Amino acid sequence: MGLPPGWITAPAHRFTPNQQITALGNGVVPLQALTALALSMT
């Protein structure tokens, strides 16, 4: 949702599943951020 396919999970990155989870962390994807900003301005 909001990030292109393979952003972290593409085989070319060679991340383990644990590294993928760490890289994503509790990050907010762009679509969520845009929605939050739009709602906060209404």
N, C-alpha and C positions, 0 to 999 in steps of 0.2 A: 504494500500500500504506500505509494508515493516514492519508492526507490526503484530504479531499473532492475530487471532480473539479473542476478549474478553480481550485484553490487559488492557483496562480501562472499557469496557462495560459489563464484565461478571457479572451476577447477584450476585455471591459470594462476589464481592467487595462492594455491597450495596451503590454505588454512585448514587446520583440523576443526572438527565441530566445536571443541572448546574455545579455540581461537576465534572462530566466527561469532560465538556468543559474546566473548569478551570485546571484540571489535564493535559489535552493535551496542553492547551495554544497555543502558536505559535511555539511549538516544531517541530523540524525537524526529520522526521522519518528516520530510518537507510538507507533505499534505496535512499532517496533524498540526504542524506549526502554523501553516497558513490558515487553517480552520480556527485555531485558537486566537490568532490575531484578529481575524474577521469578527469573531464573536465578541471579543473584548472591546471592539470599537463601536458596537451597536448600542 
